[in-house]
Amino acid sequence: MDTKKIELFFNTLNDSAKLIQADLDSTYIEALIETGENLIDGGNVHVEEGKPNPGTVDKLKNIYAAFDLSTLSMKERKQAIQFILIQASKEDNLQPNHQPTPDAIGVLLSHLIALFKESRSSIHLADFSVGTGNLLYTIYTTLYAENNQVKLTGIDNDDLLLSLASTLSALLEIPIELMLQDAIQSLLVDPVDILVSDLPVGYYPRELKQTDYETAFKEGYSYSHFLLIEQGLNYLKEGGYSFFLLPTRTFESEEVKELLSFVQKVGHVQAVIHLPTEWFKNEQSKKSLFVVQKKGEDSKQAKEVLIANAPAINDKEAFNTFIVDVKNWKEEQGFN
């Protein structure tokens, strides 16, 4: 990858977004969406009711004129977008549930998807809490960039994050179907081969009955992350795999017993993989991957659930050893 091109793309997005933010008195993300749309439109500056003002328009045109998006590969664009999303999180002080999933997690997940799920040309990959789309886009650029038969679906109830996801997909030239919807409600979604989700953690704002969701609590509000796991498995194909990112402390709670009770009715818990501690601010914010395969004719429960600690990807020797260990585990379980 050409680091100079990546840096130029980042600076183009960042400098222009800050100009728009100041002129429109908007959030950084709103300005980032605006400048992204300008770039998609060939550098034409969208003006509405005299905003941005003529002086800002001239500055923006100069910034856009010095940059040619077509010269960057998809992976170079994705690298710059990773940096701009980090910048957006800082500028707007995004709450944890709204922060983009780091690329390192997406790359690790890509390796695990390749290990767990047999490679097929036609794949439906979905995320029911898609946010900015960064997790799906990282997996796509890592695994499926050369495969034009991969269908992506993203669902979220946050219109601002979904607008950003739409803009980023256009900048990356990654086709995706995005839906503004509460994923806990009934969905018009085709059956999914692979489901990934960095789950928002907290309480769902409406009380639900256990006749609607088995993971709903008997009284009061239920955990949204439990409900999203149940909903995801509802739309997963038989034998399909789901990869859920959850706080590691979830697996130490009393409530997890109710979640596991439901999951084991419809699927197989195949792995719990703890992510590197250094990827998180503190032990309390650490996350783990919960790997569940939906039951089907050709699926089976692993004789021994894989419990593992993933090393950081930049520790190449440790990471390669980890991948070999997962392969060995898979063979020992009799998986193809």
ZITAHU-V862779 format. One record per run of one state. SS is the DSSP state (alpha for helix, beta for strand, coil for the rest). FROM is the first residue (numbers start at 1). TO is the last residue. If there is no record, write none. Layout:
BEGIN
ss:from:to
SS:FROM:TO
SS:FROM:TO
END
This chain:
BEGIN
ss:from:to
coil:1:2
alpha:3:24
coil:25:27
alpha:28:40
coil:41:47
beta:48:48
coil:49:50
beta:51:51
coil:52:53
alpha:54:65
coil:66:68
alpha:69:71
coil:72:73
alpha:74:91
coil:92:95
alpha:96:98
coil:99:102
alpha:103:116
coil:117:122
beta:123:127
coil:128:133
alpha:134:144
coil:145:149
beta:150:156
coil:157:158
alpha:159:172
coil:173:176
beta:177:180
coil:181:191
beta:192:198
coil:199:202
beta:203:203
coil:204:222
beta:223:223
alpha:224:235
beta:236:247
alpha:248:252
coil:253:255
alpha:256:266
beta:267:274
coil:275:276
alpha:277:279
coil:280:282
alpha:283:285
coil:286:286
beta:287:294
coil:295:305
beta:306:309
coil:310:315
alpha:316:332
coil:333:336
END
